[in-house]
Amino acid sequence: MISRERTLLAASLMVLAAVLNSLDAVVVRSLAGEVHPLMIGFFRSFFGLLVILPWMVSRVTLRASPYRFWHVVRASLKLASLISLFIAFAHAPLADATAINFTMPVFLVLGAWLFLKERVGLATITSIVAGFIGIVLIIKPGSASFDPWLLFALAGAILTAASQLILRRMALSDSTDQLVAWNLLVTVPLAFLAMLPVLAVPTMPLIGLLALQGAIGAVNMSIITRAFGRASASFLAPFDFLRLPIVAALAFVFFGEQATVATWTGGAVIFGATLVATGGARFLRR
């Protein structure tokens, strides 16, 4: 496949991933009040594992990993980030929670700078500051319209960034397939233990939604992995922001939510900050 076709396919996969991510948010909001977020976290991991189990058996060699402890730490962080995001989706406006979640790459760059001692330039530092300005525009701390549930979306972004920082080191030894497989295998029992205090038997329609969400998560992970295998991250990063207009449209159709000017303004600021922080500005200049 020539380079142009590979790039077009990668872009198409990222658009599909944005749609699936948006549907995921709608499913979580539909489950709100019916299923506890800790239970959603377990069933997402469990059904996601069932979906990719045939692929794991046929393609992944689960050899002993030198990062056994870090697999547990990373899975715990990933689970905590998912549950935080589920809480935000359940209670806060979907478009606002989605826009706040876009700050993850900004926190990833900040963490790499502070903890991994990676060098950053003035443009990157400026983008980090801009990212925080975007957060303030959306959350509006101290105002009458302040929504504390959005802090869970912010926590989800920070926890995901911490998980990704650990992943950078683990990827030096374990392959991508092994990292994906070990993450799900470790997450399922951790999520099961976490949900035991709130365990309740969901109805069949709710189980169907939980299974759908798990399948969406597993398929989406596979799609994104394939997309990044065909094009650079700086090229693909902007496509992820299609989630905001898609989520805003779905939230309006299903729940009657209307994204505010502050949401679009803050989201645009975060979008620009993330492009610069991840090197996307160099791609746009080219």
Secondary structure, DSSP 8 states (H G I E B T S, - for coil): --HHHHHHHHHHHHHHHHHHHHHHHHHHHHHTTTS-HHHHHHHHHHHHHHHHHHHHHHH------TTHHHHHHHHHHHHHHHHHHHHHHHHS-HHHHHHHHTTHHHHHHHHHHHTS-----HHHHHHHHHHHHHHHHHH-TTSTT--TTHHHHHHHHHHHHHHHHHHHHHTTTS-HHHHHHHHHHHHHHHHHHHHGGG-----HHHHHHHHHHHHHHHHHHHHHHHHHTTS-HHHHHHHHTTHHHHHHHHHHHHH-----HHHHHHHHHHHHHHHHHTTHHHHHH-
